[in-house]
């Protein structure tokens, strides 16, 4: 089963990595083929596992108290384009732009 | 000689008694890093800050107030851990020049105990790979390539060709850390382990590689690959040292909500003499396709070692082992697709000059910043996460994961304490041979023995066992019960003592200006 052009377009938009050379598409096909082996396994009645720590209930919500912050300057340090305390992005999005 | 010592019993004592100072130790390590530059183990060497840390440590020793065993000890950190003020690149163009404003929790813990941070070690780009060959700073060379033991066994084609074409890989993805420890440039190094990335290079480089239980050590500041499987890894020259590092790193971190809240008590390892109470499990599925006959024999010999010492040794079965690589492939790429989404050029890292639109800037940034391996995984991951594929692939893989984890639960429930398996399929391959297969194929092959432990979140350790026919290290792996690191390490230490793995005899390699390596026979490091 080949991956359809619609799916490829959709993937490119979602993943935002280009792979339109035949090598990229082939690599994807191989990855899917490899993953298809999963369907040999009988998983009837098996619950999906999100975390190996599921028995320990360790994921928790802490109190909504401010414990750190005031580091705007540090955080902006690594951004290439900024204006005052804003990160600057090019205007608009264009779903059909070919990169 | 102190460079070869054990932390608790030898180095710490030497520092306390003033036989060696932290500054001397630091300088010696820095000099060694320079003279082993051809290994390409380090991406960044933080010479100034390291010397400053060493000086501060020295002051504390003078006052008789060292912070602990790690005070003044030179260590290295894999370059996917955030280090404040020191570049963190993940061996990728995406993060070249990135200077983090904070330390990863594990880095902070080491610094708080006076450890001296020598630098950041090389890896596969974003920790994706099993060779440490796919980073933008080039591949890491296994120090054993330059050992007397390897050279004696290899047939040189011609004198100059010998050096250039014969060197072997470190394994990966924490190859830089493994090489750094193996070549004595530091006493311990941090790696990361998602599918075997600490244990694999440990086995190839003849050092101890510990993967702790998931949830024991904080991942805060470790640039994530697979949130449900990543752990910081520990690389040292002996099991005792791994226990020291573990003691200083483990424990709940409020900044990482996936760390368990149980109290962790650091421990010293007892000198086990009686193994008759131990039950060792030998999972038959780990006699995997491609396992070299040499390693199979070593594994068998190790099992006999335990048997002859009175331990109960039984064959066990982990029936879903053969699916763990496929399961990992889906879960890993899916989580990677999600985790790599943060790299868009806006807040940090590389940013493309393309300005047409936000999306085109993002896409160009990611094309320019990531290598093929990373992009390939992002793509596959996004495919498996598509609405029409989510149940079929991602959820399916999560179900298979439970089956894999349950296999271990069953085996441990049946009375087995520790599992004994090989760590790798063979000894380290020559670089020229390794790169003939692509990254995904290699990872799929090489991870098969290590990555089920990540699936199940279990602690596992690779212990250097013997040299292969080619004179290269082979390690064997012990897998333990969740949070039973003390038992795991105690058994590993006993085994280490039995096998008496030989010390690497590094020969100096002098490089002439015309770039031709000239092998120089000299006294081995002493």
Interface residues (C-beta under 8 A of the other chain):
Chain A: X3 X7 X10 X11 X13 X14 X15 X16 X17 X18 X19 X24 X27 X28 X30 X31 X32 X34 X35 X37 X38 X39 X40 X41 X43 X46 X47 X48 X49 X50 X51 X52 X53 X56 X58 X59 X60 X62 X71 X74 X75 X77 X78 X79 X80 X81 X87 X89 X90 X91 X92 X93 X94 X95 X97 X99
Chain B: X98 X99 X101 X214 X215 X228 X254 X257 X258 X259 X260 X261 X320 X323 X326 X327 X329 X330 X333 X337 X344 X345 X346 X347 X348 X349 X351 X354 X355 X356 X357 X358 X359 X360 X361 X362 X363 X364 X366 X367 X370 X375 X376 X378 X379 X380 X381 X382 X383 X384 X386 X392 X393 X395 X396 X397 X398 X399 X400 X401 X402 X403 X405 X440 X444 X455 X456 X457 X482
